[in-house]
Amino acid sequence: MGFVKSSEELEKLLLETFDFFNAEMLTVVWETKPEIVARLLPPPLKPAKRPLAAAFLANYPETNFSVAYQEGALFLMAEFNGEEGTYCLAMPVNNDMAMIGGREVFGYPKKMAIIELGREGTIMKGFIERHGVRFLEMSVNLDGTLNTVDAAEILLEAFGMDDNPVRTVFNYKYFPSPEGLGFDYNPRLIREEVEFHHTVMEMGSAEITLRPSDHDPWAEVEIVRVLGALYTKGNNSMRKGATVAEVDQMDFAPYAFLKVDPY
């Protein structure tokens, strides 16, 4: 393929879904403070019923867009027009094409990072590191026991834990204007669905560390109570998204720095 694509090449590049095969994901969920959630959610998103946060580490060995990579993410539960979903605060990756695709198509706040995830028996450990700071570390014992007795009920209510759940994700698409003031267009709230077809699902107790970082301030999402961890393996599909709202440029400006490091 050259710099300019033919109509036949363009047709081959069209995908109905972005698919991940034999995807491994380790997710830790915790309760944070309601006031933290309210402060970090851009308009028009609102806090969900519970002040929940989640972080995951993932191995994606094969995709239908010819990229294999590792990924991490930080989410808050949020609500828009009566529907609860997850709002993505950060999504480090270790592949440039995965970073560009997720950012430019869906608005995911992706940055390049060092990511590791491994397993020995029932123990899984992983971390994310940027600029010499290992700002996320997690260690999980997949023995079937969650951290709290009410965790299973909370996780079922918030995320769904059936075999093939579909989850709603909210992101924002925006581009700073070349003039240096405001944006090219009003920031857009994007709603999309991710479909999970699990072949393996295991639960366990988790330890998670969020270290302060000027570039990746995950520690702002304070851990009040760790609920537990979920390990899944299977095939995931990212469905097409849609713009569901626009935001005033000045109202959104304070939230527009998830995809870049500060000067």
C-alpha positions, -999 to +999 in steps of 0.1 A: +000+000+000+012+035-009+005+069+006-027+072-013-051+043-011-072+029-040-109+023-037-102-015-034-077-009-006-101+014+012-128-012+011-105-038+026-098-014+055-134-011+065-143-031+096-177-036+112-161-043+146-126-042+160-120-077+173-096-091+199-089-129+199-078-148+230-077-116+249-065-118+285-078-091+309-071-087+347-094-061+362-094-048+398-124-028+411-125-005+441-147+021+458-135+056+457-150+088+472-181+103+456-166+138+455-136+125+435-159+110+409-180+142+407-148+163+402-133+141+375-163+136+353-167+161+324-201+174+316-226+161+307-216+128+325-229+124+360-218+100+388-233+066+388-252+051+418-219+038+433-185+056+433-167+027+416-133+027+398-117+000+379-082-006+364-073-034+340-042-049+324-046-068+292-027-089+267-040-088+231-021-115+212-042-112+180-066-087+164-085-083+132-066-050+126-032-067+125-018-054+158-008-074+189-002-053+220-006-048+257-029-023+273-040-009+307-068+014+316-085+034+344-122+038+345-149+055+366-185+045+366-207+072+351-242+079+339-256+097+308-293+100+301-302+074+326-277+048+313-247+037+334-214+030+317-177+035+322-157+067+316-121+062+306-096+084+324-065+068+310-055+040+286-017+033+283-006+010+255+027-003+241+020+000+204+018+032+184-009+020+160-031+008+188-026+042+204-035+062+173-065+040+163-081+041+197-076+079+202-086+090+167-116+067+162-132+065+197-115+092+217-097+068+242-070+088+261-041+066+251-004+071+258+026+049+252+039+030+283+058+000+296+032-027+305+037-061+320+012-089+330+021-124+340+008-154+358+022-182+380-004-206+393-033-186+408-011-155+412-012-128+386+009-096+388+014-066+365+023-030+363+023+001+341+053+025+340+060+058+323+088+083+329+104+060+354+073+059+377+055+026+382+022+043+389+001+011+388+009-022+404-015-050+410-012-085+425-042-109+424-048-143+439-073-160+417-086-184+444-123-175+439-124-153+470-131-116+466-118-089+490-153-082+505-184-103+512-206-079+493-183-075+463-200-101+440-234-084+444-218-049+437-199-061+407-229-079+392-250-048+396-224-024+382-206-043+354-225-075+348-207-108+352-226-132+329-208-151+302-212-126+274-217-091+287-219-059+267-206-028+284-210+008+275-180+031+274-180+069+273-151+089+258-146+124+244-132+134+210-116+167+207-087+184+189-070+217+200-073+244+174-041+254+155-046+290+166-039+279+202-073+289+216-102+264+221-108+234+199-114+227+162-150+218+171-171+214+202-158+184+221-180+153+215-192+127+239-188+093+222-208+063+233-197+028+223-203-008+232-178-035+239-189-071+236-172-098+256-173-136+248-155-152+278-141-187+276-124-183+310-136-163+340-120-164+374-124-142+405-099-134+433-087-110+459-065-081+449-038-058+461-034-026+441-010+003+444-014+037+428+017+058+430+017+096+425+029+108+391+028+143+376+022+127+342-002+099+351-021+110+382-040+077+388-034+081+425-061+109+424-087+081+422-083+073+459-088+037+470-113+036+498-121-002+496-109-028+472-137-051+462-119-077+442-105-088+409-118-105+377-096-124+352-111-132+318-099-148+286-118-148+253-128-128+223-138-092+225-154-069+199-156-031+199-187-021+181-191+011+162-196+042+183-218+073+180-217+109+191-244+114+217-237+150+229-215+181+224-199+201+252-192+238+254-155+244+247-149+264+279-167+240+301-146+211+287-112+229+287-102+217+322-107+181+313-088+182+280-054+169+291-059+132+295-040+124+262-009+145+268+017+150+295+019+185+310+046+208+296 
